[in-house]
């Protein structure tokens, strides 16, 4: 599985979030945006489909890893790594997608930290 992701809560923020409702809210925000990240990657993958497997195989996961909440965007096809790296990344979609969503993810995480209501 070739992939990359965002660590929304890392060890540097762990003491702030640990054991609070904020962790759950950050997770909720991660689960809310993960399908948008997946859909963006599938719609904007720069390669020409041969079978459609690589495009359909782009997916996201939201995981708790100790005091971290992680969104991972990944390929489920074995050759996904080559799509990301061949020809100096000409067919890459993972990092461009994460870059496209970075400000939204960080805005949401910051909003949770300062107590904004994001359910509107």
N, C-alpha and C positions, 0 to 999 in steps of 0.2 A: 504494500500500500504506500504509494507516494503521496505525501501530503504536507501541509503546513497549517498553522492555526494561530489563534490569538489566545494568550493567557490573560484572561480578564481579571483574575485575582491572583497575584503572585505572592511569594513569601514576604515581600516588602509591605504588602497591604494586609497580610494575614491577620495580624493582631487587631486591626481596625474592624474587619468583617467577621472574624471567627466567633461562632456561637450566636450570631445575630440574625435577624430577619433580612438584613441586607444581603447576606449570601444567597438566600432563596430568591430575592428580587433580582439579583444579578443573574442567577441561573435562569429565571423566568425570561429576562431580557435576552439572554443568549439563545434560549430555545425559541423565542419569538423571531429573532433575526436569522437564525441558521437556515431555515427554508429559503429565505430571500437570497442568502449567499449562494446556496446550492443552485437555485434557479438562475441567478445571474451568471454563474460559471457555465451552466449548461447552455444558456442562450448566447453567450459571448465567446465560447471556445473558438479559437481562430483556425482550427483545422477543418478540412473537408472530410465529412464522414464517409467511411467505407462501409461499415456495418452498423454504426450508431452505438456500438457497445461502449466506447470510451466516453461519449457525451452522456449517455444514460448512466454510466458508472461513476460519474462525479457525484459525490455525496458529502454530507456534513454529519458530524456527531458533536454532542455537547456532553462533556464528562466532568465529574468532580474528581480531582486528583489531590487529595489532602486539603490544603487550604487554597487550592486553585480551581477555577472553573475555566475550562478550555473549550473553544470552538475549533474543530479541526475540519478542514476541507480536504478531500482526498480523492484519488483515483481508485477504483476497484479492479481495473484491468491491469494485468502484469506489465504492459508496455506503457503505462501512464508516465512512468519516470522518464521515458524517452520523449514523450510529447512535451514534457516540461524542460528538458535539457538540450535536445537536438537542435542544431543550427542556432546556437547561442540563445535558446529560449524562444525561438520564432513561434512555436506553437503553445507556449506556456499559457495557462489560464489560472493556476492556483495563486501565484503571487499577485498578478494583476487584479484578481478578484478581491483578495485580502486588502490590497492597497485601496481599491474602490470603496470598501466598507470600513476602513480604519476610522475615519472621522465619526461616522455614525456609531460605531461600537464604543469608541472612547467617550463620545457625548453621552451615550446611554449609561455607561459605567459611572461617569462623573455625576450625572443626574441622580443616580441611585445614592451615591456618596453624600450628596448635599440634600437629599430628601425630597426631590421633585417627584410628583405623581406622573408616571409615564403611561398610565392606563387610559389616557384620553384618545 
